[in-house]
Amino acid sequence: MEDDVQVDEESMQPVLNRLRRAQGQLAAVITMIEAGRDCKDVVTQLAAVSRALDRAGFKIVASGMRQCLAGDSDTPPMSQEELEKLFLALA
C-alpha cells in the first residue's frame, strides 16, 4: 500500500536543493573511486552524501507531520506505528 505524501511546495524546495546537492556529491564519489583517490577522501565525501540524504528525509517526514497535525490533509493521520516506521527507516 502506497500513500501519497502531500507537502507544500515551499517546504519541498529546500529538500529538492539538498537532494540535488547530494546527487552531485555522489557523482563526485563515483569519480573519485574511478580515479583511484585516497580511501579517506572517498569515505569523507560519502559521509557528506549520507548526511545530506538523512537531512532531506527528516525534512520530508517533519513536513508531513506538520501537515498532519494541522489537519491540512485529506488522508487519515498516520498511526504511531507508521510514524515510528518512517523514522526508523532513516535511522
C-alpha positions as a printed NumPy array, in Angstrom:
array([[  0.   ,   0.   ,   0.   ],
       [  1.419,   3.377,  -1.029],
       [  0.406,   6.69 ,   0.494],
       [  0.957,   9.952,  -1.327],
       [  2.931,  12.458,   0.683],
       [  1.273,  15.826,   0.297],
       [  3.652,  18.596,   1.279],
       [  3.646,  22.204,   0.276],
       [  5.98 ,  23.408,  -2.437],
       [  7.664,  25.905,  -0.11 ],
       [  8.738,  23.087,   2.22 ],
       [  9.955,  20.906,  -0.629],
       [ 12.235,  23.416,  -2.365],
       [ 14.983,  23.137,   0.292],
       [ 14.602,  19.347,   0.185],
       [ 14.986,  19.302,  -3.589],
       [ 18.024,  21.566,  -3.335],
       [ 19.571,  19.262,  -0.739],
       [ 18.868,  16.179,  -2.868],
       [ 20.402,  17.813,  -5.944],
       [ 23.478,  18.683,  -3.902],
       [ 23.674,  15.081,  -2.665],
       [ 23.334,  13.861,  -6.24 ],
       [ 26.339,  15.993,  -7.215],
       [ 28.296,  14.746,  -4.211],
       [ 27.509,  11.145,  -5.114],
       [ 28.694,  11.731,  -8.676],
       [ 31.912,  13.115,  -7.181],
       [ 32.324,   9.964,  -5.057],
       [ 31.976,   7.785,  -8.144],
       [ 34.546,   9.903,  -9.994],
       [ 36.904,   9.728,  -7.004],
       [ 36.678,   5.942,  -6.898],
       [ 37.222,   5.662, -10.647],
       [ 40.264,   7.937, -10.342],
       [ 41.711,   5.838,  -7.516],
       [ 41.554,   8.623,  -4.942],
       [ 42.576,   8.077,  -1.344],
       [ 40.139,   5.985,   0.684],
       [ 39.905,   8.656,   3.398],
       [ 38.798,  11.284,   0.874],
       [ 36.227,   8.934,  -0.652],
       [ 34.76 ,   7.985,   2.734],
       [ 34.636,  11.641,   3.833],
       [ 32.704,  12.596,   0.707],
       [ 30.434,   9.576,   1.022],
       [ 29.636,  10.546,   4.624],
       [ 28.616,  14.007,   3.377],
       [ 26.249,  12.396,   0.875],
       [ 24.753,  10.231,   3.593],
       [ 24.178,  13.217,   5.904],
       [ 22.547,  15.195,   3.091],
       [ 20.165,  12.33 ,   2.339],
       [ 19.336,  11.881,   6.025],
       [ 18.536,  15.574,   6.396],
       [ 16.331,  15.527,   3.311],
       [ 14.447,  12.513,   4.669],
       [ 13.942,  14.101,   8.08 ],
       [ 12.704,  17.297,   6.43 ],
       [ 10.154,  15.335,   4.395],
       [  8.925,  13.452,   7.471],
       [  8.781,  16.65 ,   9.556],
       [  6.847,  18.498,   6.843],
       [  4.384,  15.637,   6.57 ],
       [  3.916,  15.527,  10.332],
       [  3.341,  19.258,  10.493],
       [  0.617,  18.992,   7.866],
       [ -0.994,  16.037,   9.634],
       [ -1.065,  17.932,  12.918],
       [ -2.501,  20.993,  11.215],
       [ -5.246,  18.881,   9.657],
       [ -4.47 ,  20.121,   6.139],
       [ -4.551,  16.674,   4.586],
       [ -7.475,  14.74 ,   3.14 ],
       [ -5.786,  11.477,   4.105],
       [ -6.255,   9.912,   7.543],
       [ -3.487,  10.651,  10.062],
       [ -0.673,   8.14 ,  10.412],
       [ -0.643,   5.85 ,  13.397],
       [  2.17 ,   5.968,  15.922],
       [  3.459,   2.702,  14.468],
       [  3.564,   4.185,  10.952],
       [  5.402,   7.286,  12.192],
       [  7.919,   5.167,  14.087],
       [  8.489,   3.068,  10.97 ],
       [  9.219,   6.205,   8.933],
       [ 11.724,   7.499,  11.481],
       [ 13.402,   4.112,  11.835],
       [ 13.776,   3.888,   8.063],
       [ 16.007,   6.961,   8.302],
       [ 17.968,   5.786,  11.331]])
